[in-house]
Amino acid sequence: MRIGELADASGVSARSLRYYEEHGLIRSQRTPGGWRDFDASMVERVVMIQHLFAAGLSSTTVNELLPCLKAPFEERNGVMEQLLAQEVERLQAERRDLDRELGTLQALRSETAVPDDAG
């Protein structure tokens, strides 16, 4: 399937698909005319990539996870679980930082608020 067909089937823009290919997340063959030709299995892979990006993962981490996700359960070696645990910890740390920053801003806002009767 051509890139436009993959874009339609997956709901992902052709621009994003070119980015995915550039970063090794998906692969295509080239036709004699130079067109990208994607295997139909790329639809499922693109959808999975979208889910992983939506979870806040980087393209490097997604690239590391994709082989794990395709491996049969009995062949999995714990790498995926370790990477996901690291990402959960990273996001929890970001949440703690955001909560601290929000608390600081809310306190500053309260301290600097103009009283209602001052107008």
A tleap script that builds the chain and sets N, CA, C and O, in Angstrom:
source leaprc.protein.ff14SB
mol = sequence {
  NMET ARG ILE GLY GLU LEU ALA ASP ALA SER
  GLY VAL SER ALA ARG SER LEU ARG TYR TYR
  GLU GLU HIE GLY LEU ILE ARG SER GLN ARG
  THR PRO GLY GLY TRP ARG ASP PHE ASP ALA
  SER MET VAL GLU ARG VAL VAL MET ILE GLN
  HIE LEU PHE ALA ALA GLY LEU SER SER THR
  THR VAL ASN GLU LEU LEU PRO CYS LEU LYS
  ALA PRO PHE GLU GLU ARG ASN GLY VAL MET
  GLU GLN LEU LEU ALA GLN GLU VAL GLU ARG
  LEU GLN ALA GLU ARG ARG ASP LEU ASP ARG
  GLU LEU GLY THR LEU GLN ALA LEU ARG SER
  GLU THR ALA VAL PRO ASP ASP ALA CGLY
}
set mol.1.N position { 0.846 -1.177 0.000 }
set mol.1.CA position { 0.000 0.000 0.000 }
set mol.1.C position { 0.887 1.234 0.000 }
set mol.1.O position { 1.973 1.239 0.578 }
set mol.2.N position { 0.415 2.255 -0.643 }
set mol.2.CA position { 1.145 3.517 -0.715 }
set mol.2.C position { 0.959 4.302 0.573 }
set mol.2.O position { 0.118 3.960 1.405 }
set mol.3.N position { 1.744 5.348 0.729 }
set mol.3.CA position { 1.740 6.108 1.982 }
set mol.3.C position { 0.373 6.739 2.256 }
set mol.3.O position { -0.060 6.781 3.407 }
set mol.4.N position { -0.302 7.223 1.239 }
set mol.4.CA position { -1.633 7.803 1.430 }
set mol.4.C position { -2.635 6.773 1.905 }
set mol.4.O position { -3.498 7.071 2.731 }
set mol.5.N position { -2.524 5.562 1.385 }
set mol.5.CA position { -3.425 4.485 1.812 }
set mol.5.C position { -3.147 4.100 3.261 }
set mol.5.O position { -4.076 3.857 4.030 }
set mol.6.N position { -1.875 4.045 3.631 }
set mol.6.CA position { -1.523 3.755 5.019 }
set mol.6.C position { -2.004 4.874 5.938 }
set mol.6.O position { -2.488 4.616 7.040 }
set mol.7.N position { -1.871 6.096 5.486 }
set mol.7.CA position { -2.352 7.234 6.274 }
set mol.7.C position { -3.856 7.120 6.500 }
set mol.7.O position { -4.329 7.304 7.621 }
set mol.8.N position { -4.610 6.820 5.444 }
set mol.8.CA position { -6.064 6.677 5.574 }
set mol.8.C position { -6.433 5.508 6.486 }
set mol.8.O position { -7.323 5.629 7.328 }
set mol.9.N position { -5.748 4.381 6.316 }
set mol.9.CA position { -6.073 3.177 7.083 }
set mol.9.C position { -5.731 3.312 8.565 }
set mol.9.O position { -6.399 2.724 9.415 }
set mol.10.N position { -4.691 4.083 8.873 }
set mol.10.CA position { -4.234 4.201 10.260 }
set mol.10.C position { -4.714 5.474 10.945 }
set mol.10.O position { -4.678 5.570 12.172 }
set mol.11.N position { -5.161 6.446 10.167 }
set mol.11.CA position { -5.560 7.724 10.739 }
set mol.11.C position { -4.388 8.610 11.105 }
set mol.11.O position { -4.533 9.539 11.900 }
set mol.12.N position { -3.235 8.333 10.536 }
set mol.12.CA position { -2.010 9.080 10.824 }
set mol.12.C position { -1.587 9.803 9.544 }
set mol.12.O position { -1.678 9.236 8.455 }
set mol.13.N position { -1.135 11.024 9.667 }
set mol.13.CA position { -0.770 11.805 8.483 }
set mol.13.C position { 0.427 11.191 7.754 }
set mol.13.O position { 1.256 10.506 8.354 }
set mol.14.N position { 0.494 11.450 6.462 }
set mol.14.CA position { 1.627 10.991 5.663 }
set mol.14.C position { 2.930 11.596 6.187 }
set mol.14.O position { 3.975 10.945 6.166 }
set mol.15.N position { 2.864 12.831 6.652 }
set mol.15.CA position { 4.053 13.477 7.216 }
set mol.15.C position { 4.574 12.693 8.425 }
set mol.15.O position { 5.777 12.474 8.560 }
set mol.16.N position { 3.644 12.270 9.312 }
set mol.16.CA position { 4.046 11.479 10.475 }
set mol.16.C position { 4.617 10.137 10.041 }
set mol.16.O position { 5.590 9.659 10.625 }
set mol.17.N position { 4.027 9.530 9.032 }
set mol.17.CA position { 4.536 8.246 8.541 }
set mol.17.C position { 5.951 8.381 7.993 }
set mol.17.O position { 6.783 7.497 8.198 }
set mol.18.N position { 6.228 9.473 7.303 }
set mol.18.CA position { 7.594 9.697 6.821 }
set mol.18.C position { 8.556 9.862 8.004 }
set mol.18.O position { 9.683 9.370 7.961 }
set mol.19.N position { 8.113 10.552 9.054 }
set mol.19.CA position { 8.917 10.699 10.274 }
set mol.19.C position { 9.185 9.324 10.885 }
set mol.19.O position { 10.316 9.011 11.258 }
set mol.20.N position { 8.134 8.508 10.984 }
set mol.20.CA position { 8.296 7.166 11.557 }
set mol.20.C position { 9.315 6.361 10.743 }
set mol.20.O position { 10.167 5.670 11.300 }
set mol.21.N position { 9.211 6.461 9.438 }
set mol.21.CA position { 10.137 5.717 8.589 }
set mol.21.C position { 11.564 6.241 8.750 }
set mol.21.O position { 12.514 5.462 8.819 }
set mol.22.N position { 11.703 7.551 8.808 }
set mol.22.CA position { 13.022 8.181 8.982 }
set mol.22.C position { 13.695 7.708 10.272 }
set mol.22.O position { 14.918 7.577 10.326 }
set mol.23.N position { 12.892 7.451 11.309 }
set mol.23.CA position { 13.419 7.019 12.602 }
set mol.23.C position { 13.414 5.501 12.780 }
set mol.23.O position { 13.662 5.003 13.878 }
set mol.24.N position { 13.135 4.777 11.718 }
set mol.24.CA position { 13.222 3.325 11.751 }
set mol.24.C position { 12.053 2.631 12.435 }
set mol.24.O position { 12.135 1.442 12.743 }
set mol.25.N position { 10.970 3.354 12.675 }
set mol.25.CA position { 9.820 2.754 13.352 }
set mol.25.C position { 8.973 1.909 12.406 }
set mol.25.O position { 8.370 0.920 12.823 }
set mol.26.N position { 8.928 2.298 11.136 }
set mol.26.CA position { 8.243 1.523 10.108 }
set mol.26.C position { 9.167 1.410 8.908 }
set mol.26.O position { 10.118 2.177 8.760 }
set mol.27.N position { 8.868 0.439 8.054 }
set mol.27.CA position { 9.695 0.227 6.868 }
set mol.27.C position { 8.806 0.110 5.636 }
set mol.27.O position { 7.645 -0.290 5.720 }
set mol.28.N position { 9.377 0.467 4.500 }
set mol.28.CA position { 8.679 0.288 3.231 }
set mol.28.C position { 9.677 -0.214 2.204 }
set mol.28.O position { 10.892 -0.122 2.385 }
set mol.29.N position { 9.138 -0.738 1.140 }
set mol.29.CA position { 9.934 -1.070 -0.036 }
set mol.29.C position { 9.709 0.064 -1.028 }
set mol.29.O position { 8.730 0.801 -0.914 }
set mol.30.N position { 10.578 0.206 -1.966 }
set mol.30.CA position { 10.395 1.215 -3.009 }
set mol.30.C position { 9.994 0.517 -4.305 }
set mol.30.O position { 10.573 -0.499 -4.690 }
set mol.31.N position { 9.003 1.077 -4.956 }
set mol.31.CA position { 8.589 0.560 -6.258 }
set mol.31.C position { 9.623 1.002 -7.289 }
set mol.31.O position { 10.437 1.881 -7.008 }
set mol.32.N position { 9.601 0.405 -8.476 }
set mol.32.CA position { 10.531 0.866 -9.525 }
set mol.32.C position { 10.388 2.355 -9.823 }
set mol.32.O position { 11.345 3.001 -10.251 }
set mol.33.N position { 9.187 2.903 -9.597 }
set mol.33.CA position { 8.971 4.330 -9.813 }
set mol.33.C position { 9.378 5.188 -8.633 }
set mol.33.O position { 9.249 6.411 -8.690 }
set mol.34.N position { 9.877 4.566 -7.543 }
set mol.34.CA position { 10.357 5.307 -6.389 }
set mol.34.C position { 9.312 5.549 -5.304 }
set mol.34.O position { 9.599 6.212 -4.308 }
set mol.35.N position { 8.099 5.018 -5.487 }
set mol.35.CA position { 7.047 5.195 -4.486 }
set mol.35.C position { 7.281 4.273 -3.304 }
set mol.35.O position { 7.792 3.163 -3.455 }
set mol.36.N position { 6.902 4.743 -2.130 }
set mol.36.CA position { 6.947 3.883 -0.945 }
set mol.36.C position { 5.830 2.852 -1.068 }
set mol.36.O position { 4.713 3.174 -1.475 }
set mol.37.N position { 6.144 1.610 -0.712 }
set mol.37.CA position { 5.145 0.543 -0.722 }
set mol.37.C position { 5.199 -0.141 0.637 }
set mol.37.O position { 6.172 -0.821 0.961 }
set mol.38.N position { 4.140 0.046 1.434 }
set mol.38.CA position { 4.082 -0.499 2.781 }
set mol.38.C position { 3.307 -1.801 2.800 }
set mol.38.O position { 2.321 -1.956 2.079 }
set mol.39.N position { 3.749 -2.727 3.614 }
set mol.39.CA position { 3.021 -3.970 3.853 }
set mol.39.C position { 1.777 -3.645 4.673 }
set mol.39.O position { 1.789 -2.711 5.476 }
set mol.40.N position { 0.718 -4.402 4.478 }
set mol.40.CA position { -0.538 -4.161 5.199 }
set mol.40.C position { -0.362 -4.280 6.714 }
set mol.40.O position { -1.134 -3.686 7.466 }
set mol.41.N position { 0.633 -5.030 7.172 }
set mol.41.CA position { 0.862 -5.180 8.613 }
set mol.41.C position { 1.299 -3.869 9.262 }
set mol.41.O position { 1.260 -3.743 10.486 }
set mol.42.N position { 1.712 -2.899 8.460 }
set mol.42.CA position { 2.153 -1.616 9.007 }
set mol.42.C position { 1.002 -0.836 9.635 }
set mol.42.O position { 1.237 0.023 10.485 }
set mol.43.N position { -0.237 -1.118 9.237 }
set mol.43.CA position { -1.377 -0.409 9.821 }
set mol.43.C position { -1.406 -0.649 11.322 }
set mol.43.O position { -1.484 0.296 12.107 }
set mol.44.N position { -1.344 -1.907 11.718 }
set mol.44.CA position { -1.364 -2.247 13.147 }
set mol.44.C position { -0.153 -1.657 13.864 }
set mol.44.O position { -0.268 -1.167 14.987 }
set mol.45.N position { 0.991 -1.704 13.221 }
set mol.45.CA position { 2.216 -1.169 13.825 }
set mol.45.C position { 2.099 0.338 14.034 }
set mol.45.O position { 2.495 0.848 15.082 }
set mol.46.N position { 1.560 1.056 13.048 }
set mol.46.CA position { 1.402 2.504 13.156 }
set mol.46.C position { 0.441 2.849 14.291 }
set mol.46.O position { 0.689 3.787 15.048 }
set mol.47.N position { -0.640 2.107 14.411 }
set mol.47.CA position { -1.591 2.343 15.504 }
set mol.47.C position { -0.902 2.134 16.853 }
set mol.47.O position { -1.102 2.919 17.779 }
set mol.48.N position { -0.095 1.083 16.966 }
set mol.48.CA position { 0.642 0.829 18.216 }
set mol.48.C position { 1.620 1.973 18.494 }
set mol.48.O position { 1.742 2.419 19.635 }
set mol.49.N position { 2.304 2.442 17.476 }
set mol.49.CA position { 3.235 3.572 17.641 }
set mol.49.C position { 2.480 4.788 18.156 }
set mol.49.O position { 2.967 5.487 19.045 }
set mol.50.N position { 1.308 5.048 17.614 }
set mol.50.CA position { 0.497 6.174 18.064 }
set mol.50.C position { 0.156 6.045 19.548 }
set mol.50.O position { 0.228 7.024 20.291 }
set mol.51.N position { -0.214 4.841 19.976 }
set mol.51.CA position { -0.538 4.614 21.393 }
set mol.51.C position { 0.687 4.881 22.274 }
set mol.51.O position { 0.576 5.493 23.336 }
set mol.52.N position { 1.839 4.422 21.825 }
set mol.52.CA position { 3.058 4.611 22.612 }
set mol.52.C position { 3.438 6.092 22.682 }
set mol.52.O position { 3.855 6.571 23.737 }
set mol.53.N position { 3.300 6.815 21.579 }
set mol.53.CA position { 3.554 8.255 21.608 }
set mol.53.C position { 2.546 8.963 22.506 }
set mol.53.O position { 2.905 9.889 23.234 }
set mol.54.N position { 1.301 8.537 22.460 }
set mol.54.CA position { 0.267 9.150 23.306 }
set mol.54.C position { 0.568 8.934 24.787 }
set mol.54.O position { 0.146 9.724 25.631 }
set mol.55.N position { 1.294 7.872 25.098 }
set mol.55.CA position { 1.695 7.603 26.479 }
set mol.55.C position { 2.906 8.428 26.888 }
set mol.55.O position { 3.377 8.317 28.020 }
set mol.56.N position { 3.417 9.259 25.974 }
set mol.56.CA position { 4.529 10.138 26.308 }
set mol.56.C position { 5.899 9.553 26.046 }
set mol.56.O position { 6.898 10.102 26.511 }
set mol.57.N position { 5.974 8.450 25.312 }
set mol.57.CA position { 7.266 7.832 25.044 }
set mol.57.C position { 7.967 8.514 23.876 }
set mol.57.O position { 7.317 9.025 22.963 }
set mol.58.N position { 9.283 8.519 23.911 }
set mol.58.CA position { 10.071 9.106 22.827 }
set mol.58.C position { 10.183 8.106 21.677 }
set mol.58.O position { 9.905 6.920 21.850 }
set mol.59.N position { 10.590 8.589 20.510 }
set mol.59.CA position { 10.752 7.683 19.369 }
set mol.59.C position { 11.852 6.657 19.634 }
set mol.59.O position { 11.772 5.531 19.144 }
set mol.60.N position { 12.865 7.027 20.392 }
set mol.60.CA position { 13.933 6.076 20.739 }
set mol.60.C position { 13.373 4.937 21.585 }
set mol.60.O position { 13.669 3.769 21.333 }
set mol.61.N position { 12.565 5.276 22.588 }
set mol.61.CA position { 11.975 4.252 23.455 }
set mol.61.C position { 10.982 3.405 22.673 }
set mol.61.O position { 10.933 2.187 22.843 }
set mol.62.N position { 10.197 4.040 21.822 }
set mol.62.CA position { 9.244 3.291 20.996 }
set mol.62.C position { 10.001 2.299 20.132 }
set mol.62.O position { 9.578 1.152 19.990 }
set mol.63.N position { 11.115 2.726 19.554 }
set mol.63.CA position { 11.920 1.839 18.714 }
set mol.63.C position { 12.452 0.647 19.506 }
set mol.63.O position { 12.572 -0.454 18.968 }
set mol.64.N position { 12.767 0.861 20.760 }
set mol.64.CA position { 13.244 -0.225 21.615 }
set mol.64.C position { 12.107 -1.184 21.975 }
set mol.64.O position { 12.329 -2.388 22.107 }
set mol.65.N position { 10.896 -0.654 22.133 }
set mol.65.CA position { 9.760 -1.473 22.557 }
set mol.65.C position { 9.126 -2.294 21.446 }
set mol.65.O position { 8.611 -3.383 21.702 }
set mol.66.N position { 9.154 -1.802 20.241 }
set mol.66.CA position { 8.437 -2.475 19.151 }
set mol.66.C position { 8.831 -3.942 18.961 }
set mol.66.O position { 7.944 -4.780 18.802 }
set mol.67.N position { 10.120 -4.290 18.970 }
set mol.67.CA position { 10.451 -5.712 18.832 }
set mol.67.C position { 9.899 -6.547 19.987 }
set mol.67.O position { 9.504 -7.696 19.789 }
set mol.68.N position { 9.872 -5.979 21.182 }
set mol.68.CA position { 9.345 -6.697 22.341 }
set mol.68.C position { 7.852 -6.978 22.181 }
set mol.68.O position { 7.372 -8.052 22.544 }
set mol.69.N position { 7.133 -6.014 21.642 }
set mol.69.CA position { 5.698 -6.163 21.471 }
set mol.69.C position { 5.354 -7.203 20.420 }
set mol.69.O position { 4.297 -7.830 20.490 }
set mol.70.N position { 6.237 -7.395 19.444 }
set mol.70.CA position { 5.993 -8.376 18.387 }
set mol.70.C position { 6.440 -9.774 18.781 }
set mol.70.O position { 6.033 -10.749 18.149 }
set mol.71.N position { 7.271 -9.891 19.813 }
set mol.71.CA position { 7.792 -11.205 20.220 }
set mol.71.C position { 6.692 -12.032 20.880 }
set mol.71.O position { 5.880 -11.497 21.636 }
set mol.72.N position { 6.664 -13.332 20.599 }
set mol.72.CA position { 5.711 -14.197 21.311 }
set mol.72.C position { 5.963 -14.125 22.813 }
set mol.72.O position { 7.097 -13.934 23.252 }
set mol.73.N position { 4.917 -14.277 23.581 }
set mol.73.CA position { 5.012 -14.131 25.031 }
set mol.73.C position { 6.146 -14.966 25.626 }
set mol.73.O position { 6.885 -14.487 26.486 }
set mol.74.N position { 6.283 -16.199 25.175 }
set mol.74.CA position { 7.310 -17.087 25.747 }
set mol.74.C position { 8.730 -16.654 25.412 }
set mol.74.O position { 9.678 -17.118 26.045 }
set mol.75.N position { 8.893 -15.779 24.437 }
set mol.75.CA position { 10.227 -15.293 24.070 }
set mol.75.C position { 10.570 -13.947 24.703 }
set mol.75.O position { 11.683 -13.448 24.542 }
set mol.76.N position { 9.637 -13.377 25.406 }
set mol.76.CA position { 9.904 -12.062 26.011 }
set mol.76.C position { 10.883 -12.223 27.164 }
set mol.76.O position { 10.847 -13.209 27.901 }
set mol.77.N position { 11.762 -11.227 27.305 }
set mol.77.CA position { 12.854 -11.347 28.279 }
set mol.77.C position { 12.812 -10.292 29.381 }
set mol.77.O position { 13.771 -10.165 30.143 }
set mol.78.N position { 11.746 -9.551 29.477 }
set mol.78.CA position { 11.626 -8.562 30.537 }
set mol.78.C position { 12.084 -7.169 30.163 }
set mol.78.O position { 11.914 -6.238 30.950 }
set mol.79.N position { 12.660 -6.998 28.985 }
set mol.79.CA position { 13.138 -5.686 28.560 }
set mol.79.C position { 11.973 -4.710 28.468 }
set mol.79.O position { 12.070 -3.575 28.936 }
set mol.80.N position { 10.868 -5.151 27.863 }
set mol.80.CA position { 9.715 -4.272 27.711 }
set mol.80.C position { 9.202 -3.816 29.068 }
set mol.80.O position { 8.934 -2.631 29.263 }
set mol.81.N position { 9.065 -4.730 29.990 }
set mol.81.CA position { 8.565 -4.387 31.317 }
set mol.81.C position { 9.489 -3.402 32.011 }
set mol.81.O position { 9.028 -2.478 32.681 }
set mol.82.N position { 10.797 -3.597 31.851 }
set mol.82.CA position { 11.771 -2.688 32.456 }
set mol.82.C position { 11.668 -1.291 31.837 }
set mol.82.O position { 11.664 -0.292 32.557 }
set mol.83.N position { 11.585 -1.221 30.516 }
set mol.83.CA position { 11.458 0.071 29.850 }
set mol.83.C position { 10.169 0.783 30.250 }
set mol.83.O position { 10.168 1.988 30.497 }
set mol.84.N position { 9.082 0.037 30.311 }
set mol.84.CA position { 7.806 0.648 30.704 }
set mol.84.C position { 7.852 1.132 32.149 }
set mol.84.O position { 7.317 2.195 32.464 }
set mol.85.N position { 8.487 0.360 33.026 }
set mol.85.CA position { 8.617 0.781 34.428 }
set mol.85.C position { 9.435 2.069 34.524 }
set mol.85.O position { 9.108 2.950 35.319 }
set mol.86.N position { 10.495 2.185 33.719 }
set mol.86.CA position { 11.304 3.407 33.704 }
set mol.86.C position { 10.482 4.597 33.222 }
set mol.86.O position { 10.610 5.700 33.755 }
set mol.87.N position { 9.647 4.377 32.223 }
set mol.87.CA position { 8.817 5.461 31.691 }
set mol.87.C position { 7.756 5.882 32.709 }
set mol.87.O position { 7.452 7.068 32.834 }
set mol.88.N position { 7.198 4.922 33.429 }
set mol.88.CA position { 6.228 5.253 34.477 }
set mol.88.C position { 6.900 6.115 35.534 }
set mol.88.O position { 6.324 7.110 35.974 }
set mol.89.N position { 8.099 5.753 35.947 }
set mol.89.CA position { 8.833 6.527 36.950 }
set mol.89.C position { 9.145 7.929 36.433 }
set mol.89.O position { 9.025 8.908 37.169 }
set mol.90.N position { 9.544 8.021 35.170 }
set mol.90.CA position { 9.839 9.328 34.577 }
set mol.90.C position { 8.594 10.221 34.594 }
set mol.90.O position { 8.675 11.395 34.958 }
set mol.91.N position { 7.457 9.671 34.206 }
set mol.91.CA position { 6.228 10.455 34.191 }
set mol.91.C position { 5.775 10.827 35.599 }
set mol.91.O position { 5.261 11.925 35.815 }
set mol.92.N position { 5.963 9.926 36.553 }
set mol.92.CA position { 5.613 10.251 37.941 }
set mol.92.C position { 6.497 11.376 38.471 }
set mol.92.O position { 6.023 12.236 39.212 }
set mol.93.N position { 7.770 11.377 38.101 }
set mol.93.CA position { 8.672 12.458 38.517 }
set mol.93.C position { 8.228 13.778 37.887 }
set mol.93.O position { 8.238 14.818 38.544 }
set mol.94.N position { 7.839 13.732 36.607 }
set mol.94.CA position { 7.339 14.949 35.954 }
set mol.94.C position { 6.076 15.444 36.650 }
set mol.94.O position { 5.889 16.649 36.819 }
set mol.95.N position { 5.212 14.521 37.053 }
set mol.95.CA position { 3.980 14.911 37.755 }
set mol.95.C position { 4.310 15.580 39.079 }
set mol.95.O position { 3.697 16.587 39.434 }
set mol.96.N position { 5.272 15.034 39.811 }
set mol.96.CA position { 5.674 15.642 41.087 }
set mol.96.C position { 6.196 17.056 40.852 }
set mol.96.O position { 5.871 17.978 41.599 }
set mol.97.N position { 7.016 17.221 39.797 }
set mol.97.CA position { 7.546 18.549 39.477 }
set mol.97.C position { 6.423 19.514 39.130 }
set mol.97.O position { 6.419 20.655 39.593 }
set mol.98.N position { 5.479 19.069 38.323 }
set mol.98.CA position { 4.342 19.927 37.956 }
set mol.98.C position { 3.494 20.282 39.169 }
set mol.98.O position { 3.062 21.426 39.310 }
set mol.99.N position { 3.251 19.313 40.043 }
set mol.99.CA position { 2.470 19.590 41.255 }
set mol.99.C position { 3.177 20.633 42.121 }
set mol.99.O position { 2.526 21.520 42.674 }
set mol.100.N position { 4.495 20.537 42.243 }
set mol.100.CA position { 5.267 21.511 43.017 }
set mol.100.C position { 5.174 22.897 42.388 }
set mol.100.O position { 4.966 23.889 43.086 }
set mol.101.N position { 5.328 22.962 41.068 }
set mol.101.CA position { 5.243 24.241 40.371 }
set mol.101.C position { 3.850 24.850 40.487 }
set mol.101.O position { 3.710 26.057 40.686 }
set mol.102.N position { 2.819 24.015 40.363 }
set mol.102.CA position { 1.451 24.512 40.522 }
set mol.102.C position { 1.215 25.049 41.924 }
set mol.102.O position { 0.592 26.095 42.102 }
set mol.103.N position { 1.714 24.332 42.909 }
set mol.103.CA position { 1.574 24.789 44.290 }
set mol.103.C position { 2.238 26.130 44.499 }
set mol.103.O position { 1.678 27.001 45.164 }
set mol.104.N position { 3.416 26.310 43.946 }
set mol.104.CA position { 4.139 27.576 44.064 }
set mol.104.C position { 3.365 28.709 43.398 }
set mol.104.O position { 3.225 29.791 43.968 }
set mol.105.N position { 2.861 28.458 42.186 }
set mol.105.CA position { 2.094 29.483 41.474 }
set mol.105.C position { 0.792 29.824 42.192 }
set mol.105.O position { 0.406 30.991 42.262 }
set mol.106.N position { 0.123 28.820 42.721 }
set mol.106.CA position { -1.131 29.072 43.429 }
set mol.106.C position { -0.881 29.883 44.697 }
set mol.106.O position { -1.665 30.773 45.029 }
set mol.107.N position { 0.199 29.582 45.400 }
set mol.107.CA position { 0.532 30.345 46.600 }
set mol.107.C position { 0.865 31.796 46.229 }
set mol.107.O position { 0.411 32.728 46.893 }
set mol.108.N position { 1.641 31.980 45.188 }
set mol.108.CA position { 1.988 33.330 44.737 }
set mol.108.C position { 0.730 34.086 44.310 }
set mol.108.O position { 0.571 35.269 44.612 }
set mol.109.N position { -0.123 33.415 43.631 }
set mol.109.CA position { -1.385 34.039 43.194 }
set mol.109.C position { -2.223 34.483 44.390 }
set mol.109.O position { -2.790 35.575 44.387 }
set mol.110.N position { -2.297 33.638 45.402 }
set mol.110.CA position { -3.061 33.994 46.608 }
set mol.110.C position { -2.427 35.166 47.346 }
set mol.110.O position { -3.130 36.047 47.840 }
set mol.111.N position { -1.092 35.174 47.420 }
set mol.111.CA position { -0.384 36.219 48.129 }
set mol.111.C position { -0.481 37.571 47.429 }
set mol.111.O position { -0.418 38.615 48.078 }
set mol.112.N position { -0.634 37.552 46.117 }
set mol.112.CA position { -0.614 38.802 45.364 }
set mol.112.C position { -1.996 39.225 44.870 }
set mol.112.O position { -2.125 40.208 44.141 }
set mol.113.N position { -3.003 38.497 45.260 }
set mol.113.CA position { -4.352 38.806 44.789 }
set mol.113.C position { -4.819 40.149 45.338 }
set mol.113.O position { -4.536 40.492 46.486 }
set mol.114.N position { -5.518 40.886 44.528 }
set mol.114.CA position { -6.103 42.162 44.926 }
set mol.114.C position { -7.384 41.839 45.700 }
set mol.114.O position { -8.220 41.081 45.207 }
set mol.115.N position { -7.553 42.405 46.914 }
set mol.115.CA position { -8.774 42.136 47.656 }
set mol.115.C position { -10.007 42.611 46.884 }
set mol.115.O position { -9.925 43.558 46.102 }
set mol.116.N position { -11.137 41.958 47.100 }
set mol.116.CA position { -12.379 42.296 46.398 }
set mol.116.C position { -12.816 43.726 46.678 }
set mol.116.O position { -13.362 44.380 45.790 }
set mol.117.N position { -12.591 44.229 47.886 }
set mol.117.CA position { -13.069 45.573 48.250 }
set mol.117.C position { -12.079 46.679 47.856 }
set mol.117.O position { -12.304 47.843 48.187 }
set mol.118.N position { -10.990 46.338 47.157 }
set mol.118.CA position { -9.986 47.336 46.785 }
set mol.118.C position { -10.358 48.079 45.512 }
set mol.118.O position { -9.682 49.044 45.156 }
set mol.119.N position { -11.399 47.669 44.821 }
set mol.119.CA position { -11.733 48.293 43.556 }
set mol.119.C position { -12.617 49.422 43.687 }
set mol.119.O position { -12.978 50.042 42.687 }
savepdb mol mol.pdb
quit
